[in-house]
Structure formats: C-alpha cells, structure tokens
Amino acid sequence: MTSADVIRYDDLQPAPWQNGLGVTRTIRAMPAGGGWSLSIATIEQRAEFSLIPETQRVQLAIDAVRLEIDGREVVLGPGEQTRFAGTQHVVGASVAGSSQVLNLMYSDAIPALDVAVVRDARELPLDSVAVVVLDGELICGPLVLARFDTVVLEGSVRPSISGVRGLFAVVRAAARN
C-alpha cells in the first residue's frame, strides 16, 4: 500500500519560528513522540535558532546563508548543506538580505535521514520519503509540482514520478557506514 501527499507551497501559511526571530512554512510537522519534519524557512536577519533537544537537523541552502554552529562559521551556497544536533548553538544570517533554507529535522529515536540534491527526476532514489521541487517541475501522476511544492511518499509502492529537468531536494534514509 502507498500514499503520496502533494503539498503546495502556496497553500502553506507562514509562521514564526519558536523563538520568533524568523519565519517558516511547515511542509510536514513532526508527530508527537518522534518522526521527522520538513520546512522552508526565510532568514532575513541574524537570528539564533531554537534549541530542540533529542533532534537532529539538516539544513540545505536554497539561497546562500551564513551559519555559526557552536562558534564555527559555515557559509553555504545554494544546494549546499550542513548537519547539526538540535542542542547545538546555531546563529543564521542571510548573505544577501534574504535567504531561504530547507530544514529537515528528525528525532534521535528514528533512523538517520539525509537530504540529497538531484537534477534529474529519473535519478530519484527509490528510498525517497519526500521530494521538494527547488527548480523546474516534477510530474507526480496527473499533477504537476512547481517550485517548492513537495510530494511526501509513504509505503513501498511509488506513484509515477517524472520530469526531466529541474533541481529536487530528496529526503531519504541516510547511508549506513
């Protein structure tokens, strides 16, 4: 059995960060007791990230962003990412006035997840649990997904997904070492 939920970016309501210093649009909220969440945040000013215990975070830059993670500067260009624990002290700032980032958060209680950037829909990993269109289009069954639209995939059978050109952020199980 499978289900594929399409989430349209235009349908997402902007909401303040937990600390009120930024704005996010939640694609998928973390269920009570663990799991994972996905959102697109807008960073317009230097702001501290909220501390979220028992959580791991992966941040993919859609636009260039400057982070300080426990005092260490990390500058991410578009499509670059970093990973950090929810208990680390992180400060974010836009490199050019306003930046958007894709935030994946997952509970320490579940297997690790990661984000891969794929340029061709024919190369989407079979173990994908969500696909966010960063640029271009993605065809999911009869639906066409545009910039920042997302398909969340559940179960073992996948709907027909295609779309030759674009840039896609793929959430999937992390490779084991």
C-alpha positions as CSV (number, residue, x, y, z in Angstrom):
1,M,0.0,0.0,0.0
2,T,1.2,3.5,-0.7
3,S,0.1,7.1,-0.3
4,A,1.6,10.2,-1.8
5,D,0.6,13.5,-0.4
6,V,1.2,16.6,-2.5
7,I,1.8,19.7,-0.5
8,R,1.6,23.0,-2.5
9,Y,3.9,25.7,-1.3
10,D,1.3,28.4,-2.0
11,D,-1.0,26.6,0.5
12,L,1.5,26.8,3.4
13,Q,0.9,29.6,5.9
14,P,4.0,31.5,7.1
15,A,4.5,31.0,10.9
16,P,7.1,32.5,13.3
17,W,10.0,30.3,14.5
18,Q,9.7,29.0,18.0
19,N,11.9,31.9,19.1
20,G,10.0,34.5,17.0
21,L,13.1,35.6,15.1
22,G,12.3,34.1,11.7
23,V,9.5,32.8,9.5
24,T,8.9,29.2,8.4
25,R,6.4,27.3,6.2
26,T,5.9,23.8,7.5
27,I,5.7,21.2,4.9
28,R,5.4,18.3,7.4
29,A,5.2,18.7,11.2
30,M,7.0,16.2,13.4
31,P,4.4,14.0,15.0
32,A,4.3,13.7,18.8
33,G,6.7,11.1,20.1
34,G,9.2,11.5,17.2
35,G,9.5,11.1,13.5
36,W,10.6,13.9,11.1
37,S,9.6,17.3,9.9
38,L,10.3,19.4,6.9
39,S,10.0,23.1,6.3
40,I,11.2,26.1,4.3
41,A,12.5,29.0,6.4
42,T,13.2,32.5,5.4
43,I,16.2,34.2,7.1
44,E,16.2,38.0,6.9
45,Q,18.2,39.0,9.9
46,R,20.9,37.5,12.1
47,A,18.9,35.1,14.4
48,E,19.6,32.4,16.9
49,F,18.0,29.0,16.1
50,S,15.8,27.4,18.7
51,L,17.3,24.6,20.8
52,I,15.4,21.4,20.1
53,P,16.7,18.5,22.3
54,E,16.7,14.9,21.0
55,T,16.6,16.2,17.4
56,Q,19.0,16.2,14.5
57,R,18.9,18.9,11.9
58,V,19.9,19.0,8.2
59,Q,19.8,22.5,6.6
60,L,20.0,22.8,2.8
61,A,20.7,26.3,1.5
62,I,18.2,27.4,-1.2
63,D,19.9,30.8,-1.2
64,A,23.4,31.5,0.2
65,V,23.4,31.6,4.0
66,R,25.9,32.1,6.8
67,L,25.7,30.0,9.9
68,E,27.7,29.9,13.1
69,I,27.5,26.5,14.7
70,D,29.0,26.5,18.2
71,G,31.1,29.5,17.2
72,R,32.4,28.0,13.9
73,E,31.4,29.8,10.8
74,V,29.8,27.8,7.9
75,V,28.9,29.5,4.7
76,L,26.6,27.5,2.5
77,G,26.0,28.3,-1.2
78,P,22.8,27.3,-3.0
79,G,22.4,23.5,-2.9
80,E,25.0,23.0,-0.1
81,Q,24.0,21.6,3.3
82,T,25.2,21.0,6.8
83,R,24.0,18.8,9.7
84,F,23.9,19.6,13.4
85,A,22.3,18.5,16.6
86,G,19.2,20.3,17.9
87,T,21.1,21.2,21.1
88,Q,24.0,23.0,19.3
89,H,24.1,26.8,19.4
90,V,23.4,28.0,15.9
91,V,23.0,31.5,14.6
92,G,21.9,32.1,11.0
93,A,22.2,35.1,8.7
94,S,21.4,35.8,5.1
95,V,24.3,36.5,2.8
96,A,22.3,38.8,0.5
97,G,19.4,40.4,2.5
98,S,17.0,37.4,2.5
99,S,17.7,33.7,2.2
100,Q,15.6,30.6,2.1
101,V,16.7,27.2,3.5
102,L,15.1,23.8,3.6
103,N,15.1,22.4,7.1
104,L,14.9,18.6,7.8
105,M,14.5,17.7,11.5
106,Y,14.3,14.2,12.8
107,S,14.0,12.6,16.2
108,D,17.0,10.8,17.7
109,A,14.6,7.9,18.2
110,I,14.4,7.1,14.4
111,P,17.0,6.0,11.9
112,A,19.0,8.9,10.4
113,L,17.7,10.8,7.4
114,D,19.5,12.9,4.9
115,V,18.9,15.3,2.0
116,A,20.2,14.7,-1.5
117,V,20.1,17.1,-4.3
118,V,19.1,15.5,-7.7
119,R,18.9,17.3,-11.0
120,D,17.0,14.6,-13.0
121,A,13.8,13.1,-11.8
122,R,14.8,9.8,-13.4
123,E,17.5,9.6,-10.8
124,L,15.3,10.0,-7.7
125,P,16.3,7.3,-5.2
126,L,13.8,4.5,-4.6
127,D,14.0,5.1,-0.9
128,S,12.9,8.7,-1.1
129,V,10.4,9.7,1.6
130,A,9.8,13.2,0.3
131,V,10.8,15.3,-2.8
132,V,10.8,19.1,-2.8
133,V,11.0,20.9,-6.2
134,L,13.7,23.5,-5.8
135,D,13.6,24.5,-9.5
136,G,11.8,23.2,-12.6
137,E,8.8,20.9,-12.4
138,L,8.0,17.4,-11.2
139,I,5.1,15.4,-12.6
140,C,3.5,13.1,-10.0
141,G,0.7,11.1,-11.5
142,P,-1.7,13.6,-13.0
143,L,-0.3,16.5,-11.0
144,V,2.5,19.0,-11.9
145,L,4.5,20.2,-9.0
146,A,6.2,23.6,-9.2
147,R,8.9,25.4,-7.2
148,F,8.8,24.5,-3.5
149,D,5.9,22.1,-4.0
150,T,6.5,18.7,-2.2
151,V,5.4,15.1,-2.5
152,V,5.6,13.1,0.7
153,L,5.8,9.4,-0.1
154,E,4.7,6.6,2.3
155,G,4.7,2.9,1.8
156,S,6.5,0.6,-0.7
157,V,4.8,1.4,-4.0
158,R,5.5,4.7,-5.7
159,P,3.2,6.8,-7.8
160,S,4.5,7.6,-11.3
161,I,7.0,10.4,-10.9
162,S,8.7,12.1,-13.8
163,G,10.1,15.4,-15.0
164,V,13.4,15.5,-16.8
165,R,14.9,18.9,-15.9
166,G,14.9,20.6,-12.5
167,L,16.5,20.6,-9.1
168,F,15.0,18.4,-6.4
169,A,15.8,18.0,-2.7
170,V,15.2,14.4,-1.7
171,V,14.7,13.3,1.9
172,R,15.7,9.6,2.3
173,A,17.2,7.2,4.8
174,A,20.9,8.1,5.5
175,A,23.5,5.7,4.1
176,R,25.0,3.5,6.7
177,N,28.7,3.5,7.3
